[in-house]
Amino acid sequence: MDDEWSIAFFLDQHGGNPVAEFLDSLDVKTRARFRWSLEQLRLRNVQARSPLVRHLDGDLWELREESQTNIYRIIYVFRSGQRIILLHGFQKKSQKTPARELETARRRYQEFVERERRGEV
C-alpha cells in the first residue's frame, strides 16, 4: 500500500542501535507498551496527537510512555518516503525534557541527514 509508513532505527557510525538498546534495557511490560505505542505511531504517523506524542522542537517529536512510576520517551523525526526515524530513548526524571537528551537527538538527526545525503542510509 502506498500510504504505509515505516519505522526505522537510527544506527550510529559503527552500526550500533541506541534506541533498540534502550528498549532492550526496559522491563518486559514497558517494552510491550512501547511496541503498542510504536505501532500506533506508525499507523497514525503525522496525525498522532497527545497523549501518545508531543512536538518538542523543530523536526523533533517524542513518543511518550509511562510505566508504573517511570516516564520514558523516544525522540523521533518524520522523513521523506513516509519514514519515522527513532533517534533517542531515555527515562525522563523531570518535568521538562533535559537539554542533554535533546542535544543527543539533534546530533543523531544531523548525522542521519548527512549520511542520507551521501546515500549511506
C-alpha positions as CSV (number, residue, x, y, z in Angstrom):
1,M,0.0,0.0,0.0
2,D,1.3,3.4,-0.9
3,D,0.1,5.0,2.3
4,E,2.0,2.7,4.6
5,W,4.5,4.4,7.0
6,S,7.6,2.6,8.3
7,I,9.6,2.9,11.4
8,A,13.4,2.8,11.2
9,F,16.0,3.0,14.0
10,F,18.9,5.4,13.8
11,L,22.2,3.4,13.5
12,D,25.4,5.0,14.7
13,Q,28.6,5.0,12.5
14,H,29.6,1.6,13.9
15,G,26.2,0.0,13.3
16,G,25.0,0.4,16.9
17,N,21.3,0.9,17.5
18,P,20.9,3.1,20.6
19,V,17.1,3.1,20.6
20,A,16.9,-0.7,20.4
21,E,19.5,-0.9,23.2
22,F,17.3,1.5,25.2
23,L,14.2,-0.7,24.6
24,D,16.1,-3.8,25.5
25,S,17.0,-2.3,28.8
26,L,13.4,-1.9,29.8
27,D,11.3,-4.4,31.7
28,V,9.0,-6.7,29.7
29,K,5.8,-4.8,30.4
30,T,7.3,-1.4,29.4
31,R,8.7,-2.9,26.2
32,A,5.3,-4.3,25.3
33,R,3.7,-0.9,25.9
34,F,6.3,0.7,23.7
35,R,5.7,-1.9,21.0
36,W,2.0,-1.0,21.0
37,S,2.8,2.8,21.1
38,L,5.2,2.4,18.1
39,E,2.6,0.6,16.1
40,Q,0.1,3.3,16.9
41,L,2.6,5.9,15.8
42,R,3.3,4.0,12.6
43,L,-0.5,3.8,11.8
44,R,-1.3,7.4,12.8
45,N,2.1,8.9,11.8
46,V,1.7,12.7,11.3
47,Q,-1.9,12.5,12.6
48,A,-0.8,11.2,16.0
49,R,-1.6,13.5,18.9
50,S,-1.2,13.8,22.7
51,P,-1.0,11.9,24.9
52,L,0.7,9.4,22.5
53,V,3.1,12.0,21.1
54,R,4.2,15.6,21.6
55,H,6.1,18.1,19.4
56,L,9.4,19.1,21.0
57,D,11.3,21.5,18.8
58,G,11.9,21.9,15.1
59,D,11.6,18.4,13.5
60,L,11.8,16.6,16.8
61,W,8.9,14.8,18.3
62,E,8.6,12.5,21.3
63,L,6.7,9.2,21.8
64,R,5.5,9.2,25.3
65,E,5.2,6.2,27.6
66,E,4.6,5.7,31.3
67,S,5.1,2.5,33.3
68,Q,4.3,2.4,37.0
69,T,6.1,5.5,38.3
70,N,8.6,5.8,35.5
71,I,8.3,8.1,32.4
72,Y,10.0,7.2,29.2
73,R,10.4,8.9,25.9
74,I,11.7,8.1,22.4
75,I,12.6,11.1,20.2
76,Y,11.9,10.7,16.5
77,V,11.6,12.6,13.2
78,F,9.5,12.2,10.1
79,R,11.4,11.8,6.9
80,S,10.5,11.6,3.2
81,G,9.4,8.3,2.0
82,Q,6.9,8.0,4.8
83,R,9.5,7.1,7.3
84,I,9.7,7.6,11.1
85,I,13.3,7.6,12.3
86,L,13.8,6.8,16.0
87,L,16.7,8.8,17.3
88,H,17.0,8.6,21.0
89,G,15.3,6.9,24.0
90,F,15.6,7.8,27.6
91,Q,13.9,7.8,31.1
92,K,12.6,11.2,31.9
93,K,13.1,12.3,35.5
94,S,12.0,15.9,35.4
95,Q,9.0,17.8,34.0
96,K,11.0,19.4,31.2
97,T,12.9,17.4,28.6
98,P,16.6,17.7,29.6
99,A,18.7,19.7,27.2
100,R,21.3,16.9,27.0
101,E,18.6,14.5,25.8
102,L,17.5,17.0,23.1
103,E,21.1,17.6,22.1
104,T,21.8,13.8,21.7
105,A,18.7,13.5,19.5
106,R,19.7,16.6,17.4
107,R,23.3,15.3,17.0
108,R,22.0,11.9,15.8
109,Y,19.5,13.6,13.5
110,Q,22.3,15.7,11.9
111,E,24.4,12.6,11.5
112,F,21.5,10.8,9.9
113,V,20.7,13.6,7.5
114,E,24.4,13.8,6.4
115,R,24.7,10.1,5.8
116,E,21.3,10.2,4.0
117,R,22.7,13.0,1.8
118,R,25.7,10.8,0.9
119,G,23.4,7.9,0.1
120,E,24.6,5.8,3.0
121,V,21.2,5.1,4.6
